[in-house]
Structure formats: structure tokens, C-alpha cells
């Protein structure tokens, strides 16, 4: 079975992050049936502690040890105890089974994904800020100083309340709201900003209130002696302003809206020459709308820039599978094949590009180039 959408996105992000900043990461992996304590002298300066693929272990960050961030990945039957300070107050746990994370210092942002039977214990309720989860089966949240707030939940329970959710993509956030632990589904606005329906409804109510106040102010001004002297064009501008305030509700984004936002981010990154980051954005857009041929073609262009010609060919072929008449798809497939020294096939792609777009100068020049390279290759093979 091929990788899931979430796995694909995670892999691409890791590839980008791994090339952009490795300086402070400290990876501890493949430990088994042992107890390990991480003293400050054992860690690099400003360490991001990444515990990965460990089994049946007790892993301890003592009180005198300070880290930037805690990452726990693919650990099984482990206990991770954090006594030391986390500078960012951020921890992430994913792909873990039968694991317990004990937090004795402030972790205000905790993200947990794709785990089975995960227990998170806070020594103090005040150390807890928010927990974001996706695809968790068996989540047990505990507070040593406030056991009445303890919570057990997982994807199965949430699906009873939200029948249409997907364990690969939908996220939920748990926070204390008015002193009560509350779990809500995360939705995203068109600018990709995460929020909840409760917060969005409150925002809309505030916007409506502001809009009504604006409309009243406009009506009063237009009805006053000053307003009588306002030109008709200016009156219309004021009315349009009121309508704009009323209509600006920062609506919840559809998957298509979010994908378009990510695609535009990818376009900006590509234009800036940041092809790895553009690849991440395009991949996020593909996860949201896997039937968008343009985004596959755009990611193909990134892979061509980064020298990953096999991946570029796959994306070009996918874009053409979705839209066989897509000109850029044929052209970029030709570029991918040419880079792989499959000149005869590349020539066929450039010829198809010209068939669809006879005035395409790039395709014409590329066709001539691969024909020359193919002829040279044939001569070399014959000699």
C-alpha cells in the first residue's frame, strides 16, 4: 500500500525542514528496554530533543535540563518524563503506541497525531494550555492536582459527534474555556488561519454588531444637515462601506479555498527561488484537492529545479491523467524525460505540446534540442 496523504505531507515537510535547519536537533532513536536521563552536558546548545523509534524505555529530562522543544515520534510502550523547562512550551507526539508522557513543566501547546493508547499527565493544571489532536485512538489526559478535569477521548468518540470527520486530516483542540475543559473541531478560514465554529460565530456576531453601528452612523450622517450636502457619489461610497463591513465575516474556507491559498503560497515561494518550500506548499494543496492537475504540474516544476527528475515525471504524468489536454503537463513531462536522458520520449511530448500550442517557442526549441541529443546518443551507441 502506498503512503497516505498525511504521510506524504509529513515526509515532504521533514525533507524540507531537515535541509533548512539541523543545527539544534538532537535525535535519540532505536533505544530498547532501557532508562536514559538527558543531562544538559549531553545535549547541544539550544537543543530540540527528538525521541524516535524507541521501545520499552523510560526517558527522562531532569529539572536542570532545558530544551527548546520536545518531539516524540514512533515510540512504543515508553514513558517520557519532562521535568526540565521547554523554552517554547511546545511538544509534539505522533505515531506512538501505548506511551505515557508526563509533563512536570509548562507545555502550553501540545500536538498529538496518529497515536494509539496515549496517556498525557500534567503535574499541574496551570501548565496546560491547549492540546491539538488528529487521528488518536485512546487519548487519556490527566491532571495530578485536578483529577476532576481528567478526560478520556479519541477519534471514535469524536466521530459520534462529528460523523463526517476523517482521522487523517481533521483536527480537534482541547482547552479550558471558562474553567471547563472543552474539545472543539478546528476549522480554517480562507487565509488558512485555524479557528473553531464557536470562535467564528462569536466573530460573526461582533462583525454584525459593528456593521449595524456603521449603518446607523451612515444613516444619521446622511440624514443630517451635513449629510444633505454630501454628493450622491459620496453617499453611495458610504453605503458601500457599510455593506463591506457587514459582508466581511472572514468566512470558513472550503478545501478548495485552502488549496488555492496554499497554491498561491507555493507560487510566491517558487518565484522567490525557494523551491523546497514551494514543494511543501504544493503538497499541502494536493492533500486538500488531489484532483487539481495544475498543482501537480507546479510541483513537477519544483522537482525539476531540485533535480528530482523521477518525481517530476510522476507529477507531470499525474497532471495529464487528470487533464490530457493540459499543455504545461506535456511540456514538463518532456523536460522530465529529457533530464532522464529519454530523449525520444521527450521529443514526443514536445511534439504533442506544439500540436496543442503551435506557437510555443519553448517547446519548439526543446524539441530541436532533444532531437539533436537523441541523434548523438544513437551515434555513440553505434560506434
N, C-alpha and C positions, 0 to 999 in steps of 0.2 A: 504494500500500500504506500502511495506517495505521501509526502508531508502535507499536513493540514495547512489551512490558510494562516492560522495563528503561528504555527511552527515556521512557515516560510517567512512571515514578517519578523519573527524573533530572530531567525538566522541572519536575515539581511541587516537588521539593526545591530546585531552582535558583530557582524563583519565590519560595519562602518565604525562602531564605537571602538572596536579593537584596533583599528588603524589610526583613529584620531587621538586617542588618549589612553596610554597604557601606564603612564608614569607612576600612579599611586596604587594601582590594583595589586592586591596580594592574594593569590589563588592557593587554596588549600583543597586538594582533591584526592580521591581514592584511598582515604583512610578507612580502616575497618577494625571494629571491635577494640577501640582504644579510647583513652581520655586524653585530651590535649587542651592546655591552657596557653593563651596567646598573650605573652608579656610585651610591653612596648618595645623593648630592645630587639625582639624578634621580627618586628614589622618595619616597613619602610616609613619614611616621613609622610604624613597625611595619608594613611592607608585606607583604601576601600577593601574591606575584608570580604572575600568571595569564597564561601564554603560550598564545594561542588562534589557531587557523586560520592558521598561518604555514607558508610553503613554501620549501624550498631555502635555509634560513637557518642561520647559526651564531650561537647566542645564548649569551652568556657572563655569568655572575655572578662577578665577581672576588673575590679573597680578602678585600678590605677591606669588601665589601658584606655586610650582614646582613639577612636576611629572616625573616619569621615562618613562612612555608610556601611551598612551590613547587607550582604546578599547571600541568600541560602538557596541553592539550586540542586535538585535531583538528589536529595538526601533521604535515606530510608532508615526508619527506626532509630532516629538520632534525637538527642536533647541538646539544644543550643541555649546557653545561658549568657545573657548580656548584663553584666554589672557595670561595665565602663560606659563612658559618655560617647554618644554618637553626635558628632558636630552638626550634621544636617537634620538630625532627628528623623531620618528616613531609613526604612528597612524594607527589603523585598524578599518574598519567599515564593518559589514556584517549582512545580513538578516534584513535590516531596510527598512521601507516604509515611504514615504512622510516625510523625515527627512532632516534637514539642519545642516551642520557642518561649523561653522565659525572659521577660523584659523587666529589668530592675532599674532602668533609667528611662528618660523620656524618649519615646518614639511617637512623634505626633502624626507621621504619615507612614502607614504600613500597607503594603500592597501584597496580596496573596493570589496566586493564579494556579489553576490546574493541579490542585493537590487532593489527596485522599487522606482523611483522618488526620487533620492538622489541629493541634491544640496551641493556643496562644495565651500565655499567662502574664498579666501585668501585676507587679507588686503593688502599685498604687494606681488608682483610677485617674489621678491627675496627670499621670504620664501618658495617658491615651489621648489621641486626637481624632484620627479617623482611620478606618480600615476599608480599603478598596479590594473587592474580590471578584473573581471571574472563574467559573468552572470548578468550584470547590465542592467536593463530596465529603461531608463530615467536618464542619468547622466548629471548634469549641473555643469560645472566648471567655476568659476567666479574669476576675479581679480579686486579688487576695484581700484587699481592705474593704471590698464592697461586693460580697458574693451574691447579693440580691440582684446585681446587674449582670450576672453571668448569662451567657447566651449560647445556644446551640442552633446552628442553621446550616444549610447547604443548598446546592443548586436544585435538588429535588423539591425541597420545601418552598423555595422561591418560585419554582415553576408552577406550583399550585396557585400562587397569587398572580404570576405573570406568565400565562400559558404560552405566549409566543416567543419567549426568550431562547437564546442559543448559548450553550455553555462555552463556545469558542470565542464569542465576540461581545456578549452583553456583560456589563459591569454593574456592580452594586456598591454603594458606600454606606458604611455604618458609622454613625456619630451620636454624640449626646446632644439632643435638642430639647431645650427647656428641662434639662436634668434627666431626660429619658432616652435610653438607647434606642435609636431608630435606624432601620435599614431601608434605603431607597434606591430605585434604579437610576443609573446615570444616563442622561440624555445629552445630546450635543447640539449646540447652536450652529448656525451656518459658518461661523468663524472657528468651529471646532472646539469652542470653549465648553468644558463639561459643566453640567448643572443637573438639577433634579426637577421633576414636574412641580413639586411644592415650591421650589425657589422660582421657577419660571412663572408659575401662576401669581406668586407674590409680586414679581417684577411687572407682569402684565397689569395687575391691579394698580400698581404705583404709576405705570405709564398712562393708564386710562384716567387716573385721578389728575395727573399733570396735564393731560390733553384737555380734559374738561375745564381746568383752570385757565389754560391757554385760550380755549374757545370763548370762555366768559370774558377774558380780558380783551380779546379781539372785538367781541360784540359791543362791549362797553365803549371801547375807543371809537369804533365805527359809528356808534350811536351818539357820541358826544359832539359838542360844537367843533372840537378839533377834528373829530372823525369826519364830520361833514365836509371838511376842506381837503380830505385825502382823495387823491385821484383814484379813478376806478381801477387802474392797473395796480396801484399800491394796495388797494383793498383786497384785490384778488391774491396778491402775494402774501398778505397776512392770513387770508383764509387757507391758502395752500400750506402755510407754515403750521397752522393748527392741525390740518389734515395729516401732515407729515408726522407731527408728534404723536397723533392718535394712532397712526399706522405703524410706527416704529416699535414693534414689540419684540424684536430680536428673536424671531420665530425658531422653533425647534427644527433642526436640519434633518432632511431625509438622508438616506445613504448616498443618494446621487449628489446632494448638496455637499456633503462632507468629502465625497470622492473628488468633486470638482475643485474644492478648496485645496485638497492635497495635491491634485494635478497642477494647479497654479503655483503652489509652493515648489513643486518639482521643476516647473518651467523656470522659475526665478533662480533656483539653485543651479540648474544646468547653464543658464545664461551667465551666471557668476563663475562658472568653471568648477563648481563643486559637484562633480559627477557622482561621487559616492553618496552624498546627502540626497541628491536628486533621485538616486536609485531607491533610497528609503521611502521618500515621499510617494514615488510612483507605485511602489509595492503596497503602501498603505491604501492608495487609491484602488489598486487591483483587488485587495481584500474586500473592500466595500462594494465595488462594482466589477466583478470578474468578467463581464461581457463587454467591456469597453475596449474596443480594438485600438483606439488612439493611445491609451495609456500603455498598452503592451509595446506599441511602436516607439513611444517615448523612452520607455525603459530599455528597449533594444538600442537606442542611440546612446544611452549611458554605458551599456555594456561594450559597445564599440569603442567608446572613449577610454574605458578602463582595461581594454584588451581581453575581455572575456567573450570571445567570439562564438563559442558554443552556446552560451546563454543568450547572446544576441540573436543567433539563428533561431533558437526556440521561441523567443518573443516575437520575432518577425513572422514566423510560421503561425503562431497563435493569433496575431493580429489579422492575418489573411484568412485563417479559419473562420474568424468572426465576420470579416468583410473582404471577400475575394477580390473586390474591385478597388481596394484601398491602394492608391498609388505609392504612398510612402512605405507601405508594407512591402511591396515588391522591390522598391529601390533599396530599402535597408536589408532585405533578405539577400539581395545581390551583393551589398557591401560585406555582409557577414560571410557569405560563401567565398567571396574574393579574399577576405582576410584568412580564411581557412585553406586557401590555395585550390579551391574547387572552381576553377575559372570557367569551365564550360557551363556549369550550372548557373554561375553568377551571370554569365552572358545572357542566358535565357531569361533571367529575372529582369535585367536591364532592358532587354528587348520587349518584355511584357510591359515594363514601365513606359516605354516610348509608345507602345500600342495604345495605352490608356491616356498618355500625355505626350503627344508628338513634339511639343516644344520644350521638353525637359532637357536643358543643356547638360545638367549634371549626369543624367542617365546616358546621354549620348557620349559624353567624354568617358564615362566609366565603362561603357560597352566597348569602345575602342581600346581602352587600356587592358581590359581582361582578354580581349581577342589577341592582343599582342603577347600578353603573358602566357596565354594558352598555347599559342603557336611556338613560343620559346620553350615551353615545357615539353611539348611534343618533340621538338628538335633534340632537346637534351636526352630524352628517353630513347630516341632512335640512334643517337651517337654512341 
